[in-house]
Amino acid sequence: MVMVPVLVVALSMFVLFFGGASASACTVGTGAQINVDGIAADASVGAYKRDQLVNAALIANAAVTLNLPAAAQTLGVQTAIGESTLRNLTYGDGAINPDGSVADSIGLFQQQGFWGSVAERMDPTTAATLFFKRLPGVAGWETLDPSLAINAVQGNADPNYYTRFRADAVAIMTFLTGAGAAGSGGGGCAVSGDARALAAGLVAAMASGKLVLAEDRYAAEIRGVADGTASSICGIDVRILQVVTIAINNFDHVGVSDLNRQCTGSIEGAGTESAHWINGGGHAVDFYSLNGHGLTGCDSDSMKLLSILDPLVPAGSRAGQVQCRTATYTHIIQFPDTLNHLHFDVGFTDGTVINP
């Protein structure tokens, strides 16, 4: 079989996570075996370390062995994240079965005794194979919502339980296969240019806790774009949706404090001349935290995000807080702003965000 080398790249992979979309909406995987030995000792994807990534690779390889399509690889990893955070657990959660008995779940997939022997359930490849042998029996599994397809195999009490783990599964599979990495040419899950799709991804990120809006009125703006109900003064520039998506793909947690001020009627700072307000509003975003750290615009997390954005955003994009930075950028113009957040806007440029 063809061996796919693992690209040990930084998490500057710009992937749109469709947490509640169909399995085909954001599918990564190659249908080829992943070289497990090629995973570096210090490899990580967000909070997932090498041992967890190895388990994910073994799961993906089990799907390939059974000649299942790439979509199955991501579903398998998504399942194991939800069941065990990709750790081969020797114990279960003590769940009670419908007949009143205590579940004897173990392993990556938290499979009970009726799935197989202890040895089979504790072997990552065999446990994954047991899962994948049942998956094709789910009618239309390739077009079902991923969580519903998984639940048809696993039988969780909540059919939507696995939705929250979709983004992490896509990120891990993207890392393991190199799909969508900068310069790789893989575009299956690249940042979308569709505002509603982008907003839907951000709604899923809010549901999982990965994206936090300081005020619900700004969360409502994102939801309005996602469901198509946003008014002419409550929209969000597609490029700002892309910027926020890039942020959540590169940080474990992202906090946003401001989006469209015309929608909320907020007049502060630059007032009606702000990119938050002009031309219907929504052409700017204020980040107040990254990875749980408060931002000043010159802290390490702010600097990291700006360095990621600079080659992708159009010339004339702007970042505040210049008074505390010495860095210069190719596409980003800098201006003074209060040092309690990171301001970023595209309100004064017509260019587009580059799709890596």
N, C-alpha and C positions, 0 to 999 in steps of 0.2 A: 504494500500500500504506500501511497505518497505520504511522506512525513512533512508536516508543516512546521518550520522552525518558529519558536516562540519569540516574538519581538518584545524585548524587555525595554519598554518605552515608558516615559513619564506619562502621567495621566493628563496630558494635554490632548486628549482624544475628544473630538467634538461630536458627541453622539446625542441625538434626540431620543429621550426615553418615553415611549408611549405606554405608560403603565396600564391603561385600560383598553388599549387598542387591540385589534385582532392580531393573531399570531404572525400574520404576514406583514403587519405594519412596520415592524422594526426587527428584522430577523438577521442575526449574524451567525457565523459558522461557515465551515468550508466543505463539509462532507468528507473531509480527509482527517487522518489520525493526527493528533497533536503530539509533538515530541515532549513528553513529560520531563525527560532529563534536561531539556533545554530551559526549564524554568529556573531562573537565577535564585540563589539562596536568599537574597534580599528583595525579591519581587513582592510587590503589593499592589492591590487595587483598592483604594480607599482603606477601609479597616480590615480587608481580607489579606492574610499573609500567605506565605508560600505553601504551607501544608494544606490550606483551604483551596488554593489555586490548583494544586496537584489533584485534589479530589475532584474539582470541577473538570479538569482535563480528562481524568479517568471516566467521569460520567459522559462527557462529550464523545470520547472514544468508543464507549459501549454502544452509543447510538450509531456510530459509523459502522461498527462490526455487524450490526443488524441491518445495514443498508437503509437506515432511516434518513430522511432529508435533514438539512441543516437546522430547520426550525425545531426539530426534536431535541437537538443539542441544548439549545437555549432553554427549552421547557424543562429538561431534566435538571439543569443547573438551578433554574428558578425554583423548582420543587425542593431541592436539597437545601437551598438557602432558607426557605420557609420552614423546613422541618428541623434542620440541625445547624444552621449557619455554616454549612459545608464542613462540619466536624463529625467524625465517625464516633458517635456517642454510644457508650455501652449501657445507656439507660434511657428511659422515656420520660414523658411529662406526667405520668400517672393518670392519663385521661380515662374516663369511664366509658366503656362500650355501651351500645344500646341495650344489651342484655344485662347490664349492671356489673359486668366483670371489669377488672382493671387491665388496661391495655399493656401488653408486654413489648412495646415498641422499642426498637434499637436501630442504630446505624444512621447513615447519611439520610435515608428516606424515612426513618422512624417506622419501619415495617414491623407488623405483628407476626406472631408465629405462623399464621396461615399463609404467609408469603414464602416461607422457607425456613431452613435451619438457622441456628444462631450464626454458624460459620458463614453461610450464604449471605445473611443480612448484614454481617459485619465486614464483608469483603466489598469494597467500593464498586469494583467492576461488576460483580455478580448482582449486588443490590440494584445497581443502575439497570442492568440487563432485565431483572425482574420487572422493573418499572416500565422499561421500553417495550417489553413483550406485550404488556397490556394496553399501551397507548394506542396502537393502531385499531384496537377494538372499540375505541370511542368514535362514534360516527361524526365525520366532519371535523376531526380534531385540529386539522391544519388551518381551518378558517374560524374556529371558535375563539372567543376571548381566551387568552392564555390561562387565566385562573380557572375558568370553567372547564377547559380541557384537562388541566391537572387534577382538579377536584373530582372529575369523573373517574380518575384512576385511584386517587388517594382517599376519597370519601370524607373530606373534612366537613365539619358541621357548617362552616361558613364558605359557600362557594366562591366568594370574592377574596378569601383570605390571602391568596398568593399574589394578588395584584400588586401589593406594596413591594414585592421583591423583584418585579420585572426589571426595573432600572438597574439594579445591581447585577442581575444575571446578564443583561445586555453588555454592561461595562466589562464584566469578567470575560465574556466570550469575545468581545472586541479586543481585549488585551491578549488573550491566549492565541487568537488567530491573526492578530495584526490588522483586522478589518477596520477601516476608518481612521487608522493612525495617520498623523500628519505626513503627507508626502507619499502615502501608500497607494493612493488612487482608489481605495475602497470606499464606496459612497453609499452602501446599503443603508446605513443609519446615520448619515451625515446630518448636520443641522438643517432642518427644513426651512423653506422660504414661505411656508403656508402659515399665516398668523393663527388660524384656529387650531391647527395641529400643534404648533408650538405652545399655545396657551393650554391646550389639553395636557401636554406633557408637564407643564408647570403646575396645573391643578393636581396631577398625580403626585408630583414632588411635594406639594403642600400636604396632601393626604398622608404621605409617608413621613412627614416631618423634616424632610431634607431641605425644603424651602419654607421659610417663615416670614410672613408679612407682619410688620409692626402694628398695623391697623387693618381691621377686616375690610374697611372701605377700599383699600388698595387690592386686597385679595379678591374683592367683588369685581374689580376692574378686569382682572385676569379671567375670572369665571365668565364674565360677560363676553369677552372676546372668544373664549372657548365654545360657548353655546350659541354664539351669533346674535346676542341680544344687546351688545354694546351700542350706545348712541353715538352720534357724530362727535360729541365732546367727551366721550368716555373710552375711546379706543386706546390702543398702545401700539406704537410704531413697531412693525415687524422686526426691525433691526434691534430694538431694545429687548424684545422677546428672545431674539437670538443671543444677545449679550447675557441675559439672565440664564438662559439654557447653558451656555458655555460655562458660566460660573458654577452651576450646580453639577456640571460634569467634571469639574476640576477640584471641587471642595466637598467635604462630607456634609457640611451644613452651610446654608446661605441665608442671611437676613437682609430683607429689603424694607426700607422705611418710606419710600416715596416713589410714585410713578406719575399718574396724570392728575395734576393739580386743578386743571380746569374742571374736571369731572367732580372733584371734591369741593371746589370753590376756595381752595387754600391759596392765599396770596402772602408769600413770605420770600425772603431772600431777594431775588431779582424780580419778583412780582410777575406781572403779565408779560415781561420780556424773557422769562425763563423758558428753557426748552421743555420744562415740565408743563408749560401753559400754552405756548405759541402754536398756531395752526392746528387747533383742536386738542392740543396737549398730548402727553404720553410719549414724548421724544427723549426722555431722560429717565434714569434710574439712580436712586441713592441706595448704596449698600451700607448697612450699619454694622454687619458682622460677617465674618468668614471663619468657618471651623470653630465657632463659638467665641472668637476673639473680636472685641470691639475695634472698629477701624478709625484711623486718623487720616488716611489717605497717603501716609508715608510709612506705615508699618509694613512688615514683610509680606503679609497676605495681600494687602492692597497692591504692593509692588509686583507680586507674582501675577495677580489678575491682569494688571495693566500690560505686563510683558507678554502674556498670552494673547490679549486682545489686539495689541498694536499691529501685528502683521495681517490681521483678519478684517479689521474695521476700516471703513472708508477714510481717506484723507479728509481732515476737517472735523473728525470726531473730537470730542473735548472731554477732558478730565479736570476736576477741581483739585484744590489743595496743593497747588504748585509751590506755595511758600515753604513747604516742608520737604520738598523733593529736589534732588539734583539730577535725577535721570532725565534723559531726553528721548523722544520717540519719533518714529518716522511718520506715522499717520495721526497721532494724537496731539492736539493743541492743549496746552495747560493754562489754567487761570486760578486765581486765589479763591478760596472758599473756606468755610468753617471746618475746623479739624476734628469733627466728631462723626465723620462718615466718609465714604468715597463716592463722589458724584461722577457719573458718566453720561454723556449725551451725544446724540446724532442729529440734533435739531437744526444745525446750520450747515449740513452737507446733504447732497442728493445721492451720494455713493451707496453701494450695497456692501453687505458683509460677505467676505469671501467664504465659499463653502470648501473647507479643506478636503 
